[in-house]
Amino acid sequence: MYGASPIYETFTVTATWGARITADEAYRRAGGRRALNARRRFQAGERQVQVAQRIAQLGLQHGVRARIALELGVHPSTIGRDIQRIFGDRGPRQGMSAS
């Protein structure tokens, strides 16, 4: 099943989990992860601002989360998590609609 796809035919493993690496390489990898995670946090913050703006414009009627997800190019569950982070435990007000 998996072997039939061309992508799996060209895939090769370049390292193993058990391979020992130097301290310098470990530090460089950690630095790369820190940079990547910082970029993702920044992008999430920007996206959450956009989500909040779109909710203020559109409200939270049926289908709005999917529409925002499509506009921003992310999965609808990502928008759901963003809404939870924006509104926290209090959640969005019921009946929230565009003014």
PyMOL commands that set and color helices and strands:
alter all, ss='L'
color gray80, all
select helices_A, chain A and resi 2-4+6-10+23-58+64-72+76-90
alter helices_A, ss='H'
color red, helices_A
deselect
rebuild
show_as cartoon
